[in-house]
Amino acid sequence: MPDIQRTDEFDPDQPEALSQPDVVYGPLRERCPVAWSSKYGGFWAATRYADIEAITTDPATFTTRQGIIVPKNPASGRRPPLHYDPPEHTLYRKAMNPAFRKDRLRRLAPLIRGVAAEMVAALASEGPESVVDIYRSFCSPFTSRVVCALLNIPDRYVEQLTVEMEEFETAQRARDDAVVERYNLTLYEVCRAVVAERLGSPLAPDEDLVSGLLGLTIDGERIHPETVTGSLRQILVAGHGAPALVTASALEHLAADRALQDEWRAHPDIVEAGIEEMLRLHTPNIGFARTATRRVRLGDRSIEAGEMVAIVLPSANRDASVFDRPDEFVVGRTERHLAFGHGVHVCPGSVIGRDELAVALGALLSATEHFEVAGPVTYSPWPTAGPTSLELRLRWRAPAHTAKRQGGDRSVRT
């Protein structure tokens, strides 16, 4: 990074940013929309919708090759597709996209509903009312099982991955680089074993991401299995952490808004329409980043080649120049939020991400009479947002409790 004296304009780690990120980023949008922080080696934060659109649609100027997050992940390895720009990125995404096509995800829908029903029934089995850390007991393991199902991870690895992905992310939040790397290596071991199995017994490439990548040819040569391993590791973690956080955020939102909670419980058909507002208001990824490849103007700032720019998606999603009444929950907006990113690196899992959030909320709403926050909430620090510990007091409906007591078998294999 160039040796240029910069003046600190915000602190990404200030406590106010944890529970209400826009308390910090809202004022920045107004007075300093491209702001400098000396934290994490120094970086810019782009907070306006238009600037983030410009960054994410210009990979030649704002590259992902130098890292996709601030602070840079200490864990080793450059992994496709996120660490690659076009044209290489395009080749990887073309090989991956069939696994995310809508008709395949529709076939996964009953399995996802079954997983949610099984997990909610287990929570309800302890009595008519219970207090649970819903992030640890439901959100995190639920999204782990969903992403494992999406990627055809063999059953024998799912429980291990559920634990290790959460420990990996917990260490990241604690900035414990040694533990991050230790769990990164164990995750790599599992992914390497899955790739080895696919090499010996490939699945249909339009049904299996790993098999699709293993069949990819670049410049006349097959992609190396270790590259596929890195890609699988990347997608596993990405498909677990952010969905778990936004699910917890949505549950906290519903717990605080009893009228909305009761409305969604009484009219489950409207939950799906409300998911877009949950995603907009509670976008979990704050510190996704790009690196400038040349000196470039962004707003009234000069970004030097080699400097990182965080694209603060939660801020863009509350930009009043795009969204009317941006801090209010308004179903049916026509403006496009950026919760899944934008441009060539837009999240390929947006369809299943919406579905799993709707299923998770619907399962808990249908099984409860009401729920409320029962204790202090712990929030993820930068570069992600959302509760990592959320105690809810849940009053269960009798049928869900009774069905579990009577020993109904709702187990679902993933």
C-alpha positions in Angstrom: 0.0 0.0 0.0 1.3 3.5 -0.8 3.0 5.3 2.1 0.5 8.2 2.2 -0.5 10.0 5.4 -4.3 9.6 5.9 -6.6 11.0 8.6 -8.9 8.6 10.4 -12.5 9.2 9.6 -14.2 6.2 11.3 -13.5 3.2 13.5 -15.1 0.0 12.2 -14.8 -1.5 15.7 -16.7 1.1 17.7 -19.4 -0.6 19.9 -22.3 1.3 18.2 -21.5 -0.6 15.0 -22.3 -4.0 16.5 -26.0 -3.9 17.1 -26.9 -1.1 14.7 -24.3 -0.8 11.9 -26.2 2.1 10.3 -25.7 4.2 13.5 -22.1 4.5 12.2 -22.5 4.2 8.4 -25.6 6.4 8.1 -23.7 9.6 9.1 -20.8 8.6 6.9 -23.0 8.4 3.9 -24.0 12.0 4.5 -20.7 13.7 5.5 -18.0 11.4 4.3 -19.3 8.7 1.9 -15.9 7.3 1.1 -14.1 7.2 4.5 -10.7 6.2 5.6 -9.8 4.0 8.6 -6.3 3.1 9.7 -7.5 -0.2 11.1 -6.4 -3.5 9.6 -3.5 -1.9 7.7 -5.7 0.9 6.4 -8.6 0.9 4.0 -11.4 2.9 2.5 -15.1 2.3 3.2 -17.6 3.0 0.4 -21.0 3.6 2.0 -23.2 4.8 -0.9 -25.3 2.6 -3.2 -24.1 4.3 -6.4 -20.4 4.0 -5.4 -20.7 0.4 -4.5 -22.5 -0.3 -7.8 -19.6 1.4 -9.6 -17.0 -0.6 -7.7 -18.6 -4.0 -8.2 -19.2 -3.5 -11.9 -15.6 -2.6 -12.7 -13.4 -5.6 -11.8 -10.6 -4.3 -14.0 -10.2 -1.3 -11.6 -11.3 -2.9 -8.4 -10.0 -6.5 -8.2 -10.6 -9.4 -5.9 -7.2 -11.0 -6.6 -5.7 -9.4 -3.5 -8.4 -10.5 -1.2 -12.1 -10.2 -0.7 -12.4 -9.0 2.8 -11.0 -6.4 5.3 -9.1 -7.5 7.3 -7.5 -10.0 4.9 -8.2 -13.6 5.9 -5.1 -14.9 7.6 -5.9 -18.4 6.5 -3.9 -19.6 3.6 -4.9 -20.0 -0.1 -6.4 -18.2 -3.0 -9.7 -19.8 -3.9 -11.9 -19.6 -6.9 -14.3 -18.1 -7.8 -14.2 -15.1 -5.4 -10.5 -14.5 -5.6 -10.6 -14.4 -9.4 -11.8 -11.7 -11.8 -13.0 -12.2 -15.4 -12.1 -14.0 -17.6 -11.0 -16.7 -15.2 -13.9 -16.0 -12.8 -16.3 -16.5 -15.7 -15.0 -20.0 -16.4 -15.3 -21.1 -12.8 -18.8 -19.6 -12.4 -20.0 -21.3 -15.6 -18.9 -24.7 -14.1 -20.5 -23.9 -10.8 -23.8 -22.4 -11.9 -25.7 -25.6 -12.8 -25.6 -26.7 -9.1 -27.4 -23.5 -8.2 -30.1 -23.6 -10.9 -33.7 -23.2 -9.8 -35.1 -26.6 -10.7 -32.4 -28.3 -8.6 -33.0 -26.0 -5.7 -36.7 -26.7 -5.9 -35.9 -30.4 -5.4 -33.9 -29.5 -2.3 -36.8 -27.6 -0.8 -38.6 -30.5 0.9 -35.3 -31.6 2.5 -34.7 -28.0 3.8 -38.2 -27.9 5.3 -37.6 -31.3 6.8 -34.3 -30.2 8.5 -36.0 -27.1 9.9 -39.0 -29.1 11.2 -36.7 -31.7 12.8 -34.6 -29.0 14.5 -37.6 -27.0 15.7 -39.3 -30.1 17.1 -36.1 -30.9 19.0 -36.1 -27.4 20.6 -39.8 -27.7 21.4 -39.4 -31.1 23.1 -38.2 -29.8 26.4 -41.5 -28.2 27.5 -44.2 -25.6 26.6 -41.8 -22.8 27.2 -38.0 -22.7 26.8 -35.1 -20.3 26.7 -32.5 -21.1 24.1 -29.6 -19.5 22.4 -31.2 -19.6 19.0 -28.1 -18.8 17.1 -26.1 -21.7 18.5 -29.0 -24.1 18.8 -30.7 -23.4 15.5 -29.4 -20.8 13.1 -25.8 -22.0 12.8 -26.5 -25.8 12.6 -29.5 -25.3 10.3 -27.5 -23.3 7.7 -24.6 -25.8 8.0 -26.9 -28.7 7.1 -28.4 -26.7 4.2 -25.1 -25.8 2.6 -23.9 -29.4 3.1 -27.0 -30.7 1.3 -26.5 -28.1 -1.5 -22.9 -29.4 -2.0 -23.8 -33.1 -1.6 -21.4 -33.5 1.4 -21.6 -37.1 2.6 -23.6 -37.6 5.8 -20.6 -38.7 7.8 -18.9 -35.3 7.5 -21.9 -33.0 8.3 -21.7 -33.0 12.1 -17.9 -32.4 12.0 -18.3 -29.6 9.5 -21.1 -28.0 11.6 -18.7 -27.7 14.6 -15.6 -26.8 12.7 -17.2 -24.0 10.6 -18.6 -22.4 13.7 -15.3 -22.6 15.5 -13.5 -21.2 12.5 -15.9 -18.2 12.4 -15.7 -17.7 16.1 -11.9 -17.5 16.0 -12.2 -15.0 13.1 -14.4 -12.8 15.2 -11.9 -13.0 18.1 -9.0 -12.2 15.7 -7.3 -15.4 16.8 -5.2 -16.1 13.7 -3.6 -19.3 15.1 -7.0 -20.9 15.8 -8.4 -19.6 12.5 -5.6 -21.3 10.6 -5.9 -24.5 12.6 -9.6 -24.9 11.8 -9.0 -23.7 8.2 -6.6 -26.7 7.8 -9.1 -29.1 9.3 -11.8 -27.8 7.0 -9.4 -28.3 4.1 -8.9 -31.9 5.1 -12.6 -32.7 5.0 -13.0 -30.9 1.6 -9.9 -32.7 0.3 -11.5 -36.0 1.2 -14.8 -35.1 -0.5 -12.9 -34.1 -3.7 -11.0 -37.4 -3.6 -14.3 -39.2 -3.4 -15.7 -37.3 -6.4 -12.5 -38.1 -8.4 -13.2 -41.8 -7.9 -17.0 -41.6 -8.3 -18.1 -38.4 -9.9 -21.7 -37.2 -9.8 -23.6 -35.6 -12.6 -21.8 -32.2 -13.1 -25.1 -30.4 -13.4 -26.1 -31.8 -10.0 -22.8 -31.5 -8.1 -20.6 -28.4 -7.8 -17.4 -30.4 -7.1 -17.9 -32.8 -10.1 -18.6 -29.8 -12.3 -15.4 -28.1 -11.2 -13.4 -31.2 -11.6 -14.5 -31.4 -15.2 -13.5 -27.8 -15.9 -10.8 -27.4 -18.5 -8.7 -24.2 -18.7 -6.1 -23.7 -21.4 -6.5 -27.3 -22.4 -5.8 -28.7 -18.8 -8.2 -30.0 -16.2 -8.4 -27.9 -13.0 -6.2 -29.3 -10.3 -8.1 -31.1 -7.5 -6.4 -28.9 -4.8 -8.0 -25.9 -6.5 -11.4 -27.6 -6.3 -10.7 -28.3 -2.7 -10.1 -24.6 -2.0 -13.3 -23.6 -3.9 -15.3 -26.1 -1.9 -13.9 -24.8 1.4 -14.7 -21.2 0.4 -18.3 -22.0 -0.6 -18.9 -24.1 2.5 -17.9 -21.2 4.9 -19.7 -18.5 2.8 -22.8 -20.6 2.7 -22.8 -21.1 6.4 -21.8 -17.9 8.2 -23.8 -15.2 6.4 -27.1 -17.1 6.3 -26.8 -18.0 10.0 -26.2 -14.3 10.9 -29.1 -13.0 8.9 -31.4 -15.7 10.2 -30.5 -14.6 13.8 -31.0 -10.9 12.9 -34.4 -11.6 11.4 -35.5 -13.5 14.5 -34.3 -10.7 16.7 -36.3 -8.3 14.5 -39.4 -10.4 14.9 -38.9 -10.8 18.6 -38.8 -7.0 19.0 -41.8 -6.4 16.7 -44.6 -8.4 18.2 -47.2 -7.1 15.8 -45.1 -8.2 12.8 -44.4 -11.5 14.4 -48.1 -12.1 15.0 -49.0 -11.0 11.5 -46.5 -13.4 9.9 -47.6 -16.3 12.2 -51.3 -15.7 11.3 -50.5 -15.3 7.6 -47.6 -17.6 6.7 -48.1 -16.9 3.0 -46.7 -13.4 3.4 -43.4 -14.4 5.0 -41.7 -15.0 1.6 -42.6 -11.4 0.5 -41.1 -10.0 3.7 -37.8 -11.8 3.3 -36.4 -9.1 1.0 -36.8 -6.5 3.7 -35.2 -8.7 6.3 -32.2 -9.1 3.9 -32.1 -5.4 3.1 -32.3 -4.2 6.8 -30.0 -6.9 8.2 -27.4 -7.5 5.5 -24.7 -9.6 7.3 -21.6 -8.8 5.2 -20.0 -5.4 6.0 -16.4 -5.8 5.0 -16.4 -7.4 1.6 -13.6 -5.6 -0.3 -11.8 -4.9 -3.5 -8.2 -3.6 -4.2 -7.6 -0.7 -6.6 -5.4 -1.6 -9.5 -4.7 2.0 -10.4 -5.3 5.5 -9.0 -9.0 6.2 -9.3 -11.5 8.8 -8.1 -14.3 7.6 -6.0 -16.7 10.4 -5.1 -14.4 13.2 -4.0 -11.6 10.9 -2.9 -8.5 9.7 -4.7 -7.9 6.0 -4.2 -4.3 4.9 -4.8 -3.3 1.7 -6.6 -2.9 -1.1 -4.0 -5.4 0.4 -1.5 -8.3 -1.7 -0.3 -11.9 -0.5 -0.5 -14.6 -2.1 1.7 -18.0 -2.2 0.1 -20.3 -1.6 3.1 -23.4 -3.4 1.8 -25.6 -2.7 4.9 -25.0 1.0 4.4 -25.9 0.9 0.7 -29.1 -0.9 1.6 -30.2 2.1 3.7 -29.2 4.8 1.3 -32.1 7.3 1.2 -31.2 8.3 -2.4 -32.4 4.8 -3.4 -34.8 3.6 -0.7 -37.7 5.7 0.6 -38.0 5.5 4.4 -34.8 3.4 4.4 -34.9 2.5 8.1 -38.5 1.2 8.0 -39.7 -2.3 7.3 -41.7 -1.9 4.0 -42.8 -4.9 2.1 -43.1 -4.7 -1.6 -40.3 -2.3 -2.5 -39.3 -2.3 -6.1 -35.7 -1.1 -5.6 -33.1 -3.8 -5.7 -31.1 -4.3 -2.5 -27.5 -5.4 -2.5 -27.6 -8.0 0.2 -26.2 -10.6 -2.2 -23.7 -8.2 -3.7 -23.6 -6.9 -7.2 -21.8 -7.4 -10.5 -19.9 -10.5 -11.6 -19.3 -11.6 -8.0 -23.0 -11.5 -7.0 -23.7 -14.5 -4.7 -24.7 -17.6 -6.7 -26.6 -18.8 -3.7 -29.2 -16.0 -3.6 -32.1 -18.3 -4.4 -31.4 -20.9 -1.8 -30.4 -18.1 0.7 -33.8 -16.6 0.4 -35.5 -20.0 0.7 -33.6 -21.1 3.8 -34.4 -17.8 5.5 -38.1 -18.1 4.7 -38.1 -21.8 5.8 -36.3 -21.1 9.1 -38.6 -18.2 10.1 -41.7 -20.1 9.0 -40.8 -23.2 11.0 -40.2 -21.2 14.2 -43.3 -19.1 13.7 -45.6 -22.0 13.0 -44.3 -23.9 16.1 -44.6 -21.0 18.6 -47.3 -18.9 20.1 -44.8 -16.1 20.5 -41.1 -15.5 21.3 -39.1 -12.7 22.8 -35.5 -11.8 23.6 -34.6 -13.2 27.0 -31.2 -11.9 27.7 -28.2 -9.9 26.5 -27.3 -10.3 22.8 -23.8 -10.7 21.5 -23.1 -9.4 18.1 -20.5 -10.2 15.4 -17.8 -7.6 15.0 -16.6 -6.2 11.7 -16.5 -7.6 9.0 -19.9 -9.2 9.5 -23.1 -8.2 11.3 -25.7 -10.0 13.3 -26.2 -11.9 16.6 -23.8 -14.6 17.4 -25.6 -15.3 20.7 -29.3 -14.6 20.9 -31.3 -16.0 23.8 -35.0 -16.3 23.0 -37.8 -17.2 25.3 -40.1 -19.4 23.1 -43.7 -20.3 24.0 -44.4 -23.4 22.0 -47.7 -24.4 20.5 -49.1 -27.6 22.0 -49.2 -29.6 18.7 -45.4 -29.3 18.0 -44.6 -30.2 21.6 -47.1 -33.1 21.7 -45.9 -34.5 18.4 -42.3 -34.7 19.6 -43.3 -36.3 22.9 -45.2 -39.0 21.1 -42.0 -40.0 19.4 -42.7 -38.9 15.8 -39.6 -39.6 13.7 -38.7 -36.5 11.8 -35.1 -37.3 11.1 -33.8 -36.0 7.8 -30.5 -37.2 6.3 -28.3 -34.6 4.6 
